[in-house]
Amino acid sequence: MPTRNWPQSLTLATIRSPYFNLEPFGLTRQHADPLQLASLAGPVVEGLDQWQDTLNRLEQVDAPPPAEEEDLPAQPRLPIGPEARSLWESLHAFADRLTPPGPQPIHAWVRWLEDLLDDLRFFDQQETEIDQASIACLRDTLRSLVLGEQVFGEQPSSFEAFIADLHSNMEGAYLPDSIPWAQPAILVLRVLEARGIRLRAVALMGLSEGLFPEVEREDPFLREAVRTELDLEPRLGREQAGLFYQAITRADDFLLLTRPTLADDGERWEPSPYWTAATSLFAESPRLVRPDDPRPLADAASPAEVLFLAVRRGSLPRAYEEFSPRYADARRAHTVFAARLASEPAGPFEGDLAIAEALLAARYGSTHVWSPSRLETYASCPLEFLTANALQLEVREPPQPGMDVQQRGSLLHAILERAYGEAENPADPTSVLDMLHVVTVQAFADAPRAYAFRPSPLWEMEQAFLLERLEETVTALAEVEPGWTPVAFERSFGREGQPALELQVNGELVLLRGVIDRVDTNSAGQLRLIDYKTGASALAPRDLIEGRRLQLPLYALAAQRALGLGEAADGFYWAILKAEPGSLRLARFHQDEDGEQLTGVDGAVQVVQSHVARILQGIRAGQFPPIPPQGGCPTYCPAAGWCWRYAPSAW
């Protein structure tokens, strides 16, 4: 731990480990969860200073902030006040005990390590045979280090050097097998390991061309001369024919020779010369076994194979009744596996929650207030909506230095809001640029604390890059279309006391809330909505038509109806980092819907209404199939760790 500088993941793993008793320091495995929550809020990447800074700040918090939105993931309870102080005191006491002394001889390091493990009750926590064998191996390794010092003489070494020596010796240590060799057993061995053993039955596998005998190639990193000097097995000129002879003569009663007949790409795999020579001695042809061929259960070599064959045949004979409970589990697993391998997701194992239809209809009824992003999540992948919104799960990755995508987007939004809102003339790009340079200084300085990230070594360069992109955005926005003046920024509807947008969908009023990044107006009093995006993907008319982007028409309608700012005439998405608009323009929107021409803002709203109707119907009916979105699944999807249809994006 000290050599690794107390990284978040290793610190938590140590506290959760069943092999260490940390109660003398005031730490138990139950403290790992609040420490993890604190490390995510800090964040803590590594270093005791970061742990101390985070827990000291949480100590000053009197009460957790209230949740702003009801359908956001439930915020876990952070350790605050005295609890945070107690956690830091315990962690600090543990760190003090782990802090190694200065350079000292090997026998002193061994004594220090054994005393530390005794304090942690490490030797008392070993219960299984493999644990006890590992302890014996560790003691033997420590003893060998002390003996080596007695032979070569005492010499002070650093803690890092001692740990490196210990690791090196442990890697070469032998852990004895606890299974007595005299008992009947199935041994899985290499030919070199088995050639001195007599066995009742031998199965020799891999007798296809290129496997055995293996095609000999010289190791490009360890030439044959070097391998000879190091007493390593040669790669060229091996007596593979002799090995084959030794392998087939190990059997006293039975000999089984097998080989694959198809390569990984489905092409025919030719037999090896040894296979051809062996089969020529028999009148009968070799038996061809295909994976889908039914096989008798008597041929099974293990209980797992009995269950596999029984599930394949659809029944378990009475002679194997002892496996009935496991057979039922295997049958269910087979059903789940088949559903997830089907070409189209369907059924209860692939997101069909029709059984909870009444519960979902009540939770997401007419009084529920939706956000456009939640609707877009379902349209993109229904399973992501179920996991991220309905179940409120979230991915908890160890913090990394630097900003993530969401933090960067929030920072850029905030800077643009202040630059335009505080400029003397928001319609004049020069005035906005002047204010931008003032705003970014403080925004960048406050960003690590405001958005909870640890600056990376490239933070200074990243600030220069972001400022350059923001300057390009301000300049390019002024050139998109003259005659528009920014009048409102970060305008909320359905929250902060503002009325929600009421959208008529199939005779039902659907309530929506959100935040409009920017509203412009022209001399005629018409409105233009701009929605900032950090990236530039999915900003085309096709993304609205197919339901992946619903925000812009809904924001236009909210500005017009919910906020009463005027008539919405246009709107577009703006990619900040590319300093360019998306190709979707509400004023130019056109779609032929079953012969009906849908154009402009009103046409875009009609398209959104049809998508909202479809999305609400699917959610209330409990239909959450995993459907990977175009371009791949986001890494932040909570289902990414188990979804069988997860398809990561190309980059």
C-alpha positions in Angstrom: 0.0 0.0 0.0 2.7 2.6 0.9 4.6 1.8 -2.3 1.4 2.2 -4.4 0.5 5.5 -2.7 -2.8 4.4 -1.3 -4.9 4.1 -4.5 -8.6 4.1 -4.1 -9.3 0.6 -5.4 -6.5 -1.1 -3.5 -7.3 0.7 -0.2 -10.9 -0.4 -0.4 -10.0 -4.0 -1.4 -7.6 -4.2 1.6 -10.4 -3.0 4.0 -12.9 -5.5 2.5 -10.4 -8.4 2.6 -11.4 -11.3 4.8 -7.7 -12.0 5.5 -7.1 -8.9 7.6 -8.7 -7.9 10.9 -8.5 -4.1 11.1 -10.7 -3.6 14.1 -7.7 -2.5 16.3 -7.6 0.6 14.0 -11.3 1.2 14.1 -12.0 -0.2 10.6 -14.3 -3.1 9.6 -15.4 -4.3 6.2 -18.6 -2.3 6.7 -16.6 0.9 6.6 -15.5 0.2 3.0 -18.8 1.3 1.5 -18.9 4.8 3.1 -15.2 5.2 2.2 -16.0 4.3 -1.4 -18.8 6.9 -1.5 -16.5 9.5 0.0 -13.7 8.6 -2.6 -16.2 9.1 -5.5 -17.4 12.4 -4.1 -13.8 13.7 -3.4 -12.7 12.3 -5.7 -9.8 10.2 -4.4 -7.5 8.8 -7.1 -4.5 8.0 -4.8 -2.6 9.4 -1.9 -3.3 9.8 1.8 -3.5 13.6 1.2 -6.5 13.1 -1.1 -8.2 10.9 1.5 -7.5 13.4 4.2 -8.7 16.4 2.1 -11.9 14.6 1.1 -12.9 13.3 4.6 -12.0 16.7 6.1 -14.3 18.5 3.7 -17.1 16.0 4.5 -16.6 16.6 8.2 -17.6 20.2 7.6 -21.0 19.2 6.0 -23.9 19.3 8.4 -26.6 17.7 6.2 -26.6 16.2 2.7 -28.1 18.4 -0.1 -31.7 17.7 -1.1 -32.3 15.8 -4.3 -33.2 18.1 -7.2 -35.1 15.7 -9.4 -37.2 12.7 -8.4 -36.1 10.5 -11.3 -32.4 11.0 -10.9 -30.5 8.1 -9.3 -31.0 8.1 -5.6 -28.0 9.8 -4.0 -26.2 7.5 -1.5 -25.7 8.8 2.0 -22.2 10.2 2.2 -20.3 10.0 5.5 -20.5 13.5 7.0 -19.7 15.3 10.2 -18.3 13.1 13.0 -18.6 9.9 10.9 -16.2 11.4 8.3 -13.8 12.5 11.1 -13.9 9.0 12.6 -13.2 7.4 9.2 -10.1 9.6 8.7 -8.8 8.9 12.2 -9.1 5.1 11.6 -7.6 5.3 8.2 -4.7 7.4 9.4 -4.0 5.0 12.3 -3.9 2.1 9.8 -1.6 4.1 7.6 0.7 4.8 10.5 1.0 1.1 11.2 1.7 0.2 7.6 4.4 2.9 7.2 7.7 1.0 6.9 10.9 2.0 8.7 14.1 3.1 6.9 16.6 0.8 5.3 17.5 -2.3 7.4 18.8 -5.9 7.0 16.6 -8.6 5.5 16.0 -10.4 8.8 14.7 -7.2 10.3 12.3 -6.7 7.4 11.1 -10.3 7.8 10.5 -9.7 11.5 8.7 -6.4 10.8 6.4 -8.1 8.2 5.6 -11.0 10.5 4.8 -8.6 13.3 2.5 -6.6 11.0 0.7 -9.7 9.8 0.3 -10.8 13.5 -1.2 -7.5 14.3 -3.7 -7.9 11.4 -4.5 -11.4 12.6 -3.5 -12.6 9.1 -2.4 -16.0 10.2 -5.6 -16.7 12.1 -7.8 -15.9 9.1 -6.6 -18.9 7.0 -9.3 -21.6 7.0 -9.1 -23.6 3.8 -6.4 -26.0 2.8 -5.2 -23.8 0.0 -4.9 -20.9 2.5 -2.9 -22.9 4.9 -0.7 -24.2 2.0 -0.2 -20.6 0.9 0.9 -19.5 4.5 3.4 -22.4 4.6 4.7 -21.2 1.2 5.0 -17.6 2.5 6.9 -18.8 5.6 9.3 -20.9 3.5 9.9 -17.9 1.2 10.7 -15.6 4.2 13.0 -18.3 5.7 14.8 -18.6 2.4 15.4 -14.8 2.3 16.9 -14.9 5.8 19.1 -17.9 4.9 20.2 -16.1 1.7 21.3 -13.1 3.9 23.3 -15.4 6.2 25.1 -16.8 3.2 25.9 -13.5 1.4 26.1 -11.3 4.5 23.9 -8.5 6.0 23.3 -5.4 4.0 20.7 -2.7 4.7 18.0 -2.6 2.0 15.0 -0.3 1.4 11.4 -1.4 1.8 10.9 -1.2 -2.0 13.9 -3.6 -2.5 12.6 -6.0 0.2 9.2 -6.1 -1.4 10.7 -6.7 -4.9 12.8 -9.6 -3.6 9.8 -11.1 -1.8 7.6 -10.9 -5.0 10.4 -12.4 -7.1 10.8 -15.3 -4.7 7.0 -15.9 -4.3 6.6 -16.1 -8.1 9.0 -19.0 -8.2 7.6 -20.7 -5.1 6.0 -24.1 -5.4 2.5 -24.6 -3.9 2.1 -28.4 -3.3 -1.1 -30.1 -4.5 -3.2 -31.3 -1.5 -4.8 -34.1 -3.5 -3.1 -37.5 -2.8 -1.8 -39.0 -6.0 -2.5 -42.5 -4.8 -6.2 -42.0 -5.1 -8.1 -42.4 -8.4 -8.1 -39.1 -10.2 -8.2 -37.5 -13.7 -4.8 -35.8 -14.3 -4.5 -33.0 -16.8 -0.9 -32.9 -17.8 1.5 -31.9 -20.5 3.3 -34.7 -22.4 6.6 -33.8 -20.7 4.9 -34.0 -17.3 3.2 -37.4 -17.9 6.0 -39.3 -19.7 7.4 -40.8 -16.5 4.0 -42.0 -15.1 2.1 -45.2 -15.6 -1.6 -44.7 -16.1 -4.6 -47.0 -16.5 -6.1 -44.9 -19.3 -4.6 -42.1 -21.4 -6.4 -39.6 -23.6 -4.0 -37.8 -26.0 -5.6 -34.8 -27.7 -4.8 -32.4 -30.5 -3.5 -34.8 -33.2 -4.2 -32.4 -36.0 -1.7 -30.7 -38.4 0.3 -28.1 -36.7 -0.7 -29.1 -33.1 1.2 -32.3 -32.5 3.7 -32.4 -33.9 4.0 -28.7 -33.4 5.4 -26.5 -36.2 8.8 -25.5 -35.0 9.7 -21.8 -35.1 12.6 -20.1 -33.3 11.6 -17.7 -30.5 12.4 -14.2 -31.9 13.3 -12.9 -28.4 15.2 -15.9 -27.0 17.4 -17.4 -29.7 18.3 -21.1 -29.5 21.9 -20.3 -28.3 20.5 -18.2 -25.4 17.9 -20.9 -24.5 20.8 -23.5 -24.4 22.8 -21.3 -22.0 19.8 -20.8 -19.8 19.0 -24.5 -19.8 15.6 -23.9 -21.3 13.7 -26.3 -23.5 14.7 -25.8 -27.1 12.2 -24.6 -29.7 14.0 -26.3 -32.7 15.0 -29.9 -33.2 12.8 -31.3 -30.5 12.3 -35.0 -30.4 8.5 -34.8 -30.9 8.3 -38.3 -32.4 9.9 -39.6 -29.2 7.5 -37.7 -27.1 4.6 -39.1 -29.0 5.9 -42.6 -28.5 6.3 -42.0 -24.7 2.8 -40.6 -24.5 1.0 -43.5 -26.1 3.0 -46.0 -24.1 1.9 -44.6 -20.7 -1.5 -46.5 -20.9 -1.8 -49.9 -19.2 -5.4 -50.6 -20.3 -7.0 -47.9 -22.5 -5.7 -45.4 -25.1 -7.9 -42.7 -26.6 -6.5 -40.5 -29.5 -8.6 -37.4 -30.5 -8.2 -34.5 -32.8 -10.2 -31.5 -34.0 -11.6 -31.8 -37.6 -12.6 -28.2 -38.1 -10.5 -25.0 -37.7 -11.8 -21.9 -35.9 -12.8 -20.5 -39.3 -14.8 -23.6 -40.2 -12.3 -24.9 -42.7 -11.3 -28.6 -42.7 -8.4 -29.3 -40.4 -6.0 -32.0 -41.8 -4.8 -34.8 -39.5 -1.2 -34.9 -38.2 1.2 -37.6 -39.4 1.0 -39.3 -36.0 -2.8 -39.6 -36.4 -2.5 -41.0 -39.9 0.2 -43.5 -38.8 -1.9 -44.6 -35.7 -5.2 -45.0 -37.5 -3.5 -47.1 -40.3 -3.0 -49.8 -37.7 -6.7 -50.4 -37.2 -9.3 -51.8 -39.5 -12.1 -49.7 -38.1 -12.4 -46.0 -39.1 -12.1 -43.3 -36.4 -15.4 -42.3 -34.8 -16.5 -38.8 -35.7 -18.2 -37.0 -32.8 -20.0 -33.8 -33.6 -20.9 -31.3 -30.9 -24.6 -31.7 -31.5 -24.6 -35.5 -31.6 -26.5 -37.1 -28.6 -24.1 -39.1 -26.4 -24.8 -41.6 -23.6 -24.6 -40.3 -20.1 -22.4 -43.2 -19.2 -19.6 -41.5 -21.2 -19.6 -38.5 -19.0 -16.4 -37.9 -17.1 -17.8 -35.5 -14.4 -21.1 -34.5 -12.8 -21.0 -31.3 -14.8 -20.9 -33.3 -18.0 -23.8 -35.5 -16.8 -25.9 -32.4 -16.3 -24.8 -30.9 -19.7 -25.8 -34.1 -21.6 -29.0 -34.5 -19.6 -30.1 -31.0 -20.5 -29.3 -31.5 -24.1 -31.4 -34.7 -24.2 -34.2 -33.0 -22.2 -34.5 -35.5 -19.3 -32.5 -37.0 -16.4 -32.6 -40.8 -16.0 -33.6 -42.2 -12.6 -30.1 -43.6 -12.1 -28.9 -40.0 -11.7 -31.6 -38.8 -9.3 -28.9 -37.4 -7.0 -28.4 -34.6 -9.5 -32.0 -33.6 -9.7 -31.7 -30.2 -7.9 -28.7 -29.2 -10.0 -30.5 -30.5 -13.1 -33.4 -28.1 -12.5 -30.9 -25.2 -12.2 -29.1 -26.3 -15.3 -32.4 -26.5 -17.3 -33.3 -23.0 -16.2 -29.8 -21.8 -17.1 -30.2 -23.4 -20.5 -33.5 -21.5 -21.1 -31.9 -18.2 -20.1 -28.8 -18.9 -22.3 -31.0 -19.8 -25.3 -33.0 -16.6 -24.9 -29.9 -14.5 -24.8 -28.4 -16.2 -27.9 -31.5 -15.6 -30.0 -31.2 -13.2 -32.8 -33.9 -10.9 -31.4 -34.4 -10.1 -27.7 -37.7 -11.4 -26.3 -39.1 -12.9 -23.2 -38.6 -12.4 -19.4 -34.9 -13.0 -19.7 -34.4 -10.2 -22.2 -36.2 -7.3 -20.7 -39.9 -8.3 -20.8 -41.3 -7.0 -17.5 -45.0 -7.4 -18.4 -45.5 -9.0 -15.0 -44.8 -5.5 -13.5 -47.1 -3.7 -15.9 -49.5 -2.4 -13.2 -46.6 -1.2 -11.1 -44.9 0.6 -14.0 -48.2 2.2 -15.2 -48.7 3.6 -11.7 -45.2 4.9 -11.3 -45.0 6.4 -14.8 -48.7 7.6 -14.9 -50.1 11.0 -16.0 -48.7 12.8 -13.0 -45.1 11.8 -13.7 -42.9 14.6 -14.9 -40.5 13.5 -17.7 -37.3 14.9 -18.9 -36.4 14.8 -22.7 -33.1 13.0 -21.9 -35.0 10.1 -20.1 -37.2 9.7 -23.1 -34.2 9.7 -25.4 -32.6 7.0 -23.2 -35.5 4.6 -23.8 -35.6 5.4 -27.5 -31.8 4.6 -27.7 -31.9 1.4 -25.6 -34.9 0.4 -23.4 -32.7 -1.8 -21.1 -30.5 1.2 -20.4 -33.6 3.1 -19.3 -34.6 0.2 -17.0 -31.3 0.0 -15.3 -30.3 3.7 -15.2 -33.7 5.3 -14.5 -36.2 2.7 -13.3 -33.8 0.8 -11.1 -31.5 3.8 -10.6 -28.3 1.8 -10.9 -25.1 3.5 -11.8 -21.6 2.5 -12.7 -19.0 3.1 -10.0 -15.6 3.2 -11.6 -12.5 4.1 -9.6 -11.8 7.8 -10.0 -9.2 8.8 -12.6 -7.2 12.0 -12.9 -8.9 14.6 -15.2 -12.5 15.4 -16.2 -14.9 12.9 -17.6 -17.3 13.8 -20.4 -20.2 15.0 -18.2 -17.9 17.2 -16.1 -16.4 18.8 -19.2 -19.8 19.4 -20.6 -21.1 21.0 -17.4 -18.1 23.2 -17.2 -18.4 24.4 -20.8 -22.1 25.1 -20.4 -21.5 27.1 -17.3 -18.8 29.2 -18.9 -20.9 30.0 -22.0 -23.8 30.9 -19.8 -21.7 33.4 -17.8 -19.8 34.8 -20.8 -23.0 35.7 -22.7 -25.0 36.6 -19.6 -22.4 39.0 -18.2 -21.2 40.5 -21.5 -22.1 44.2 -22.1 -23.6 43.2 -25.5 -24.3 39.5 -25.9 -25.0 40.1 -29.6 -21.5 41.4 -30.1 -18.9 38.5 -30.3 -16.1 40.9 -29.3 -17.9 41.8 -26.1 -18.6 38.2 -25.4 -15.0 37.2 -26.1 -13.8 39.8 -23.7 -16.0 38.5 -20.9 -15.1 34.9 -21.9 -11.5 35.6 -21.0 -12.5 37.0 -17.7 -14.9 34.2 -16.8 -12.7 31.3 -17.8 -9.9 32.3 -15.4 -12.2 31.9 -12.3 -14.1 29.0 -13.8 -11.0 26.9 -14.5 -9.6 27.7 -11.1 -12.8 26.6 -9.4 -13.5 23.6 -11.7 -11.7 20.8 -9.7 -13.6 21.6 -6.6 -16.9 22.5 -8.3 -17.1 19.4 -10.5 -15.2 17.0 -8.2 -12.2 15.9 -10.2 -8.5 15.8 -9.7 -6.5 17.7 -12.3 -4.3 15.6 -14.5 -0.8 16.6 -15.5 -2.3 17.9 -18.7 -4.8 20.2 -17.0 -2.9 23.4 -18.1 -2.9 22.2 -21.7 -6.6 21.2 -21.5 -7.5 24.6 -20.3 -5.8 26.2 -23.3 -7.5 23.8 -25.6 -11.0 24.4 -24.1 -10.5 28.2 -24.2 -9.6 28.0 -27.8 -12.7 25.9 -28.6 -14.9 28.3 -26.7 -13.5 31.3 -28.6 -14.2 29.5 -31.9 -17.7 28.7 -30.7 -18.5 32.4 -29.8 -17.1 33.6 -33.2 -18.8 30.9 -35.2 -22.2 31.3 -33.4 -22.3 34.9 -34.4 -21.7 34.0 -38.1 -24.5 31.3 -38.3 -27.2 33.8 -39.2 -27.2 37.5 -38.5 -30.2 39.2 -36.8 -30.5 37.1 -33.7 -29.7 38.4 -30.1 -29.3 36.1 -27.1 -31.9 36.9 -24.4 -32.1 34.0 -22.1 -29.7 31.3 -20.8 -30.2 28.1 -18.8 -34.0 28.7 -18.6 -35.7 26.0 -16.6 -39.3 24.7 -17.1 -41.0 22.2 -14.8 -38.5 22.9 -12.0 -37.3 25.8 -9.8 -40.9 27.0 -9.6 -41.4 27.2 -13.3 -44.4 25.6 -15.0 -44.0 22.2 -16.7 -44.5 21.7 -20.4 -47.9 20.0 -21.1 -47.6 17.9 -24.2 -50.8 16.4 -25.7 -50.2 12.8 -26.7 -53.1 10.5 -27.7 -55.6 12.4 -25.6 -53.3 12.4 -22.5 -51.3 15.4 -21.1 -47.7 14.4 -20.6 -45.7 16.7 -18.3 -42.1 17.5 -19.1 -39.3 19.5 -17.5 -35.8 20.5 -18.6 -33.3 23.4 -19.0 -33.0 25.3 -22.3 -29.3 26.3 -22.8 -29.9 29.4 -24.8 -32.8 31.4 -26.3 -32.3 34.0 -29.1 -34.8 36.5 -30.5 -35.0 38.5 -33.7 -36.5 41.8 -34.6 -39.9 40.2 -35.2 -39.9 38.7 -31.7 -39.5 35.1 -32.9 -37.4 32.7 -30.9 -34.4 30.5 -31.8 -33.4 27.7 -29.4 -29.8 26.5 -29.1 -28.9 23.3 -27.3 -25.2 22.9 -26.5 -23.6 19.5 -27.0 -20.0 18.6 -26.2 -19.8 16.0 -28.9 -21.0 16.1 -32.5 -22.8 12.7 -32.9 -26.5 12.2 -33.5 -27.4 15.8 -34.3 -29.0 15.2 -37.7 -32.6 15.2 -38.9 -32.5 11.4 -39.1 -31.8 11.2 -35.3 -35.1 13.1 -34.7 -37.0 11.1 -37.2 -35.8 7.8 -35.6 -36.4 9.1 -32.1 -32.8 9.4 -30.8 -32.9 13.2 -30.4 -36.1 14.7 -28.9 -34.9 17.6 -26.9 -34.8 20.5 -29.5 -38.5 20.4 -30.5 -39.6 20.0 -26.9 -37.5 22.9 -25.8 -39.0 25.0 -28.6 -42.4 24.1 -27.4 -41.5 24.8 -23.8 -40.2 28.2 -24.6 -43.3 29.0 -26.4 -46.0 27.5 -24.2 -44.6 26.8 -20.7 -42.4 29.9 -20.4 -44.4 32.2 -22.7 -41.2 33.7 -24.3 -42.7 34.0 -27.8 -43.1 32.1 -31.0 -40.4 29.5 -31.7 -39.3 29.8 -35.3 -36.0 27.9 -35.3 -33.5 25.9 -33.3 -30.4 23.8 -33.6 -27.9 21.8 -31.7 -24.4 23.3 -31.3 -21.3 21.1 -31.0 -19.0 23.1 -28.8 -15.7 21.3 -29.3 -16.2 21.4 -33.1 -17.6 24.9 -33.1 -20.3 24.0 -35.6 -24.1 23.4 -35.7 -25.7 20.0 -36.2 -27.4 19.5 -39.5 -30.9 19.5 -37.8 -32.5 22.9 -38.2 -36.1 23.2 -36.9 -37.0 25.9 -39.5 -35.9 23.6 -42.3 -37.2 20.3 -41.0 -39.2 18.2 -43.4 -40.5 14.7 -43.2 -43.0 12.7 -45.3 -45.1 10.8 -42.8 -47.5 8.4 -44.6 -48.1 11.0 -47.3 -48.5 13.9 -44.8 -45.9 16.6 -45.1 -44.4 17.5 -41.7 -42.4 20.7 -41.9 -40.8 23.3 -39.6 -41.2 23.5 -35.9 -44.7 22.2 -35.9 -43.8 19.2 -38.0 -40.8 18.4 -35.7 -43.2 18.6 -32.7 -45.6 16.1 -34.4 -42.7 13.7 -34.9 -41.7 14.0 -31.2 -45.3 13.4 -30.1 -45.5 10.1 -32.0 -42.2 9.0 -30.4 -43.3 10.0 -26.9 -46.5 8.0 -27.4 -44.5 4.9 -28.4 -42.0 5.4 -25.6 -44.6 5.8 -22.9 -46.5 2.7 -24.2 -43.3 0.6 -24.0 -42.3 1.8 -20.5 -45.8 1.3 -19.0 -46.1 -2.2 -20.7 -42.7 -3.2 -19.2 -40.9 -3.7 -22.5 -37.2 -3.1 -21.9 -35.4 -5.3 -24.5 -31.6 -4.7 -24.9 -31.2 -3.0 -28.3 -27.6 -1.6 -28.9 -27.9 1.9 -30.3 -26.3 2.9 -33.6 -22.6 3.5 -33.1 -22.3 1.3 -30.1 -23.3 1.3 -26.4 -22.1 3.9 -24.0 -19.5 2.8 -21.5 -21.5 4.4 -18.7 -24.6 2.1 -19.2 -25.1 0.3 -15.9 -26.0 -2.9 -17.8 -22.6 -2.9 -19.6 -21.2 -5.4 -17.1 -23.7 -8.1 -17.8 -25.7 -7.4 -20.9 -25.2 -10.1 -23.5 -25.9 -7.7 -26.4 -23.6 -5.0 -25.2 -21.7 -3.6 -28.2 -19.0 -1.0 -27.2 -18.6 2.0 -29.4 -15.8 2.0 -32.0 -13.7 4.4 -29.9 
